[in-house]
Amino acid sequence: GNPEKISEANVYIQVLDVNDHAPEFPKYYETFVCENAVSGQLIQSISAVDKDDSAEGHHFYFSLAQEATNNSHFTVKDNQGS
């Protein structure tokens, strides 16, 4: 609350690593659901790749679009790896 004890400082940040390549699907996915598919049945597995190098490797998270989250007909599960 004391204006005499307030100061400002400029901070400059240099980003050393740039994500040159956005994650992408390694192939084209086309999925069909048969009329006799049962609830909980695995329909499609997908993966993504990122051409940027990473010593730790990449882990991607997939999610349904916001408007689909209220639709209980589809779910997305993480298979904890690839």
N, C-alpha and C positions, 0 to 999 in steps of 0.2 A: 503494500500500500504506500510505500515511500518512493516517489518519483526519482529521487536522487540516487536510489540503489537499483535502478533499472538500466540495463545496457543491451545493446544489440550486437550481433556478430554475423557476418556472412559466412556460409559454409558452402564449399564447392565439392561436389562428388563426381569422381571420374569412374565410369563403369568400365571395367576391364574385360568382362565377358559379355558378349552380345549373343542373343539367341538368333543366329543367322537363319536357322531352318525351323519352321513351325512343325510341331508333331503332325504326322500324317498317317493314313492307313497304308500299309504296304501293298494292298491289292484292292480291287473293287469288290465290295460285298453286295450280293443280291440275295435276299432272304425270302423264303416262302414258308407259310404256315399251312399245314394240311388241316383239313376240316375235322379230322379225328385226333388232333393233338390234345393231350391231356394237361390239366392244370399242373404247373410246376415243371413241365417238360422243357429241357434245354432246346432252344430254337436256333441260336447262333452264338458263336464265340467270335469276338473281335479283338484285335490288338493294334497297337500303333507303334511307330518308330520315330525317332528324332535323330537327324543326321549330325547334330551337334555332339561333340565329344563330351563325355562325362566320366570321371573316374569312378563315381558311385553308381553309375548306370541310371537308367530312367525308369520311373514308375508312373503310370498314367492312371487317372481316375476318370471314369465315364459316368455320366448321369443322364437321366431323362430330362427333356425340356420341361420347364416350369408348368406349362399347360397340361403335360402328361402325368404329372405327379399325383393328380387326383384320380387317374384312371388305373384301376386295379388290374387291368388286363395284361400289363407288362411290368416287369421289374428288371433291374440291372444289378448284377452281383459281381464283386471283385474276386477273381480267382487267385489272388495273392501271389502274383508272379509275373507271368507273361501276358 
